[in-house]
Every structure is written in structure tokens, then in C-alpha cells.
Amino acid sequence: MPRADDGQAVLRRSAAASLAALVTAGGTLVCCVLPAVMVALGAGAALAGLVSAVPQLIWLSANKALVFGAATLALAVSGVLLHRARHAPCPADPALARACARLRALSHWTWGGAVVMTSLGALVAFGLPWWMARG
């Protein structure tokens, strides 16, 4: 019989993986969406100032396949952990059970947000240039 402590550990791991997926998905937005939006809004000079202040943005943009690969891997690992934790036991104490349920829901929302962010980044980084090249 699984113990509630084991379930909490599984939930914590899945929550941490969801947070890691969200952070890597944020990297896809910084790498590709932020520069595109700034240029589209006519803020090219602000983008140049941002790149001179944070030159790592150039590395992120130059290595976007690596950035998206890391984000996709983090999403996959996080998704597997969330799937495994979906039936993990929560504590019998009502207050702890509510906290457990909130953590589970927050993990799913975080993972979903990371999926949306990565998809938006992929659309801008790969889909938009392909569509523009078609003529």
C-alpha cells in the first residue's frame, strides 16, 4: 500500500519538473518572441540596447534549436512525471489533502502554460520564417 509521504514526494518532483519546464519555455520566449515583438512594434533601438546590455540574448537566438530542444525535453519529462503523479496518494489530514490537491492543479496549470509558451515561441522562431520565405 503506498504511503502518503511517497505521494507527496512524487507530487513535489512533478511540481519541480513543471517549474523547470516553465523556465525553459520562458527561454524560448526571450530567445525568439521578444525580439520579434520589439521589432514589430518599432522598438528596434530598444532591442539593440537590450542586446548590448544582455549579450547572452544573441547566443540564445543563435542556438534556438538547442533552446527549443531543452524546452521540449523538459516538457516531456515534466509531462511524464505529471502523468505518473496523477493518482499519487494525498495525506488523510483534510488541510494537507487540500494543499496536495492545489499543488497537483498548480503543477498542471504550470505545465500547460509552458506548453503554450513553447508553442508560441516555436511558431515565431520556426513557423514565421518558413511562412515568410514561401513568398
N, C-alpha and C positions, 0 to 999 in steps of 0.2 A: 504494500500500500504506500503510495507516495506521500511524503510529508509536506506540510505547508511551507516549511523552510526551503525545501527543494524547489517548490513552485515559485517562491519569491526570488530565488537565485536565477531561475530561468527567466522570469519577468524582468529582472534587473539587467540581465545580459541582453535581452531583446530590446529593452529601452535604450541601453547604451549603444547598441548597433543602429537603432533608428536615429539616434542623435548623430552618430558618425556619418550615416547616410545623408542626413540633412546638411551637415557641414561640408561634405564633399559636393553635394548638389549646389550649395552656395558658391563653391569654387567654380562650377560651370557657369553660373550667372555672372560672376565677376570676370571670368575669362572672356566671355563671348557676348552676353546680353548687354551688360553695362556699356561697353564701348559702342555697340551698335545703336543703342538708345541715345547715348550722348551725341553721337554724330547726327542721327536722325533729327534730334532736337536743335541742331545747330550749335552744339556746345563742344565743337572740335578743339577750341583753345583750352577749355576747361579739361578736356580729356588729355591734351598734351601736358598740361600742368600736373594732372593726376599721375600720368605715366612717369614724369620726371621726379615726382615725389615718391612714387612706389614703382620702381623699375621692375619688380617681380611680375607685374601685370603683363609685361612683354613676354616673359618666359611662359606664363600661363597660356597666353594666346598662341605662342609658337608651338606649344606642346599640347594643343587642345585634345588630340586623340588620347594622350596619356591621362589627361584630366578627366575626360569622359569615361575612359576605361576604369579608372579608380572609382569614379562615382557609380558606374554600373555594377562593379564588383561589390561595392559597399551596399548598394540597393539589393543585390541578390542575396548576400549574406544576411542582411537585416531581414529581408522577406522570409528567408528560410527559418531564421530564429523566431520571428513573429508567428509563423505558421506552427512551429513546434510548441510555442508557448500558449497557443490559443485555448488549450484545455488544462493548463497548469493549475494546480490547486491553490486556492487563496486561504488565508487564515480563517479560523472559525469565529474569531472575535469580530463583531459587526463593524466596528470602526476600521479595523485593519482590512477587512474584506472590502469595504467601500474604497479605501485607499488603493488596494490591489486592483479593483475594477477601474478606477480612474487612471492608474498607471498603464493598464492594458489599453484603454481607449486612447490615452495620450500617445502611446507608442504607435498605434495605428494611424492616428492623425499626422504625427510627425513623419512617418514613413510615406504616407500619401502625399504630404507636402513636398517631400524630397523627390518623389516620382514626378510630380508636376513641374518642379523646378528643373530637374534634369531634362525632362521632355522639352520644356521651353528653351533651355539652353541648346539642346541638340537641334531643334528647329532653326534657331538663329545661326548656330555655328556651321551646320551642315546642310540643312534644307534650303535656307535662304540663298546661300551662294550657288547651290545647284540650280535653283529655280531662276536666279538672275542670269546664269550662264546659258540657260536654254534659249534666251533671247527674247 
